[in-house]
Amino acid sequence: MDEAEKDAIRKDFNAAVNMAPAELNKWLASEHSQKVGWPKDRDEGEESVGHQSGQRIIEIKRKPKAELTDDDYQHMRKVVGYVHRHLAQRPSGDISETPWRFSLMNWGHDPLND
């Protein structure tokens, strides 16, 4: 992956992730955060894929650019894709207390911050 591609991924990631690490960390500790999403193994009580992603997003956001790995860039791409797909499925009406919004927030995007 060349520097231009990495720059583009970082730009897209920073546009998609509109929650600061401290804000995301607080959200991930909430009951609402832990009740939405798809469990990785579908076992009751397993952490959802989105919740795991949120933890990874915090790590990535706190890393200096020079320390980002290819794995980090792959995850950043995954986050951007998820946020864009999920935003396209916006439900009608008030979204403030919806699983749709809560799921997006697990991935670092609060649609009320747009």
GIMOMO-V915540 format. One record per run of one state. SS is the DSSP state (A for helix, B for strand, O for the rest). FROM is the first residue (numbers start at 0). LEN is the number of residues. If there is no record, write none. Layout:
((SS	FROM	LEN) (SS	FROM	LEN))
This chain:
((O	0	2) (A	2	14) (O	16	4) (A	20	8) (O	28	2) (A	30	5) (O	35	3) (B	38	1) (O	39	8) (B	47	1) (A	48	14) (O	62	2) (A	64	3) (O	67	2) (A	69	18) (O	87	11) (A	98	8) (O	106	4) (A	110	3) (O	113	1))
